[in-house]
Amino acid sequence: LFDKTKNENISNLCRIADMGHTKAQIEVARIYSRRNDIENYQLKSYMWYELAATTDFSNGLYVNIKAQESAQRKINYKKEKILTEDQLKTATQLLSLWTPGQCQLDLVKFDLYN
């Protein structure tokens, strides 16, 4: 069973990330990055960094340029050091299919929020 407080924290983090908050998206990416042993999580980490770096703030959300720049550095690192060409293609496909609400399911199901 999952700790109720942990689930609430995950729920809040994901809700904010889904709304386009750059720092929350980066935190989700970091959580996925911690699981180096599972390739799919590295792809999802890349996807969340990409979301953070490219969030469109035309809808009035707070712009955090430093956080977006940080996310872009992580993207570049993953492109150069972590992911293969095929993995990058898969990560790009994941990004194109992304919809709000996906992060909480993974983070709770696989207890990634440690």
Phi, psi and omega in degrees: 000148182268146175296131183300317180298319179299316179297321178295319178297316179297315181300315179294316179300312182294320179299315180291318178298318179296334179281352177102012179287118187302311183296323177293320177297321178294321178296320176298316178300318179296320179299314177297322182297331182296340181263072182296340186281349184238114185304318183301326180290327176293324177294317179291326176299314178302315181301315181292323175297320179297317176301316181296323183283338188240011180303132179273116183263018180293345180273009174096004178290156180298128180268124177240089185298318181298319179294320177295321178295320177298316178298319180296322177297319179295320177300312180299318179298314180296322178296319184278325191243336191250308190261144174279172177302315180297320179294322177297320177297317179296318179297322178294322176295318177303317180298318181291337181264355185297137171223151178304142177108354183280330189291318185299319181303310181294314185295323178283312185301319185256011177049050182276347186272076179242000000 
